[in-house]
Amino acid sequence: MSSTKKQLGLRIKELRSIKKITQNKLAELIDIDSKHLSKIENGRSYPSFDTLEKIANSLDIELNEFFMFSHLQNKTLIIEEIDNILKNSDEAKLQLIYKLIKNVIL
């Protein structure tokens, strides 16, 4: 995924879903048309700063959380990044990572 606009939209959608708020409800809370919010979430439109701020307030998050989307990369890049993390970890960290992965997957 290359477009920042697309990544931002996916991140807004992800954060909204985590909070269990429908697209229509969020649009209502921030006083924009649900079609406009849909365009934002689909990466077809950038939100204004005011809209972004309203979304953050409605979702009870900090603005910087919208730009934490490295986990939305394609599978190959994620695997490369995980591989680098593992290669640079000591044994204690590897054991902790192993436990975390097992607990998440199982």
Helices and strands as residue ranges (DSSP letters): H 4-18, H 23-30, H 34-41, H 49-59, G 63-67, G 70-72, H 75-87, H 91-105
